[in-house]
Amino acid sequence: MPFDASATQLLAAAALGSMRDALSLLDQAISDGGGELREAPLRAMLGTVEDANMEALLNAIVARDGPALLAESGRIADLQVDPSGVLSSMLNLLQRIALTQAAGNSKRKSAPDSVPDFAARMTPEEVQLLYQIALNGRRDLPLCPNPLGGLEMCLIRMLAFRPGGTDLAAAPTPQRS
């Protein structure tokens, strides 16, 4: 059967270690893919985004570029993916960055090439804070009236806060007249 190696890695990650889930997902992916296991149709089936999308989001956050963040968020929304899956992908990327910072472990099979660059550009405290914001955002998505709006608010929160009191919340409060 024709397949993409990247699709097998994606399938394994989606199964979360369960062989039964992996076989079930594989069967569905083969059926949806016309007898082939290809990354793009599998991503559509799983509602996940490509590493490039996640890297663009994180680049905008690190650069504190709100317009770029919202533009990429809009592109991701156009893909009609699951907002929870986007936050899961962000959590995975941040975890890989944290591992690289802690142990120089950038050679993991599933780590994107951008991980060492992010590890060098971000402080460990920043990575941990962003991870916590994404984790809380994923947990809170079911409470949001609109999951896509919940994803956007989580991304804006990541943009707004930084460790060490350099966040927007530390800015002076405007005085009302």
ABEGO torsion letter per residue (X at the ends): XBBBAAAAAAAAAAAGGBAAAAAAAAAAAAAAAGGBBBAAAAAAAAGBBBAAAAAAAAAAAAAGBAAAAAAAAAAAAAAGBBAAAAAAAAAAAAAAAAAAAAAGBAABAABBAAAAAAAAABBAAAAAAAAAAAAAAAAAAAABABAAAAAAAAAAAAAABBBGGABAAABBBBBBX
